Amino acid sequence: EETVATLEQDCEAGDMKACNQLGGRYFNGIGVEVDMARAAELFTTGCDGALWNSCRNLGMMHATGSGFEKDMARSAEYYLRACDLDDAFSCGRVGEIYFTGDGVAEDKPRAIELFGKGCDGGSGMACVALGTRYYNGDGVGQDTARAIDLFELGCEAGEAVSCRNVGVFNARGEGIAKNVPRAALYYGKACD
């Protein structure tokens, strides 16, 4: 494991991954005292250097008020930057912010697009979000079959809620033929 001094040197030499790792050390107090301002500075360096992890970290810090006053507009800005750098998880997070209008203007079409990008990128959470919107017809036309497909993708990505949802649809025969053994399989995946 690299030392703080080595990470400092590597970061100063332009290694964005070292900046992000060092930011994580300051954020969590690993080998150094917790220093949220320094963590944010290092994550900003990484994000400005096109490292999605650092942009995501800044999004999380602003969303939770860690080191900053909680600011969902700034959170959305950083999650969007991470999403633009192909971080599927951040696409789902910023989609949720736009869908609910938390700190930004509500924009359901943009949120749906971001959920889709996140789901396509492998974020089970984004698949659940998009599947839920299709099931409820919220921001998109109601489409149970599409919702089930999205929940299956979410399950494949390891999202337990998605697995449970697919189990429920199979157990009830809602939107698909009733299939209790298949329901049991998905319920088992939800518990794993």
C-alpha positions, 0 to 999 in steps of 0.5 A: 500500500502506498504511503501518504507521502508517495501519494502526495508526490504522485498527485503533485506529479499529475497522477489523478488516481493518486489524488483521488486515493489521497482524498479518500485518505483525508476523507476517512482519516486513514494515515492522516487526520480527517480533513474534509477541506483537503479531501475536497481539494484533492477530489477537485483536482482529480475531477478536473483531471477527468477522473470519474471517481473524484467527481462522484466523491464530490457529488456525494460530499455535497449531497450529504453535507460532508465537508460542505453545507448540503447543496444538491445543485452542486451535487448534481453538477459533480454527479453529472460530470462523473456520468459524462465520464461514464460512471453509471452509478452517478448517472442514476444518482443525478437522474434521481436529483433531476427527477425529484427536483431536489436543488435543481429544476425538475426535469423528468425527461432528462432524468429518464435519459440519465437513468437509461444511461446508468442502467445501460452502463450496469448500474442496478440502482439506475435500472430499478429507478427506471423500471419503477418509473415505467411500472408507475407510468411516472415520467414515461408511459406505463409499460409493465413489460418494459419495467420487468425487463429493466428489473431483470437487468437490475437483478443481473447487476446485483440489485436485490430490490430488482430481483425481488420485483421480478420475483413478485411479477412472476409469483403474481403473473403480472405482466408475464405468465405466472411462474412460481418456480421462477419467482422462487429463483428471483426471491433467492437472488434477492436474498443472496 
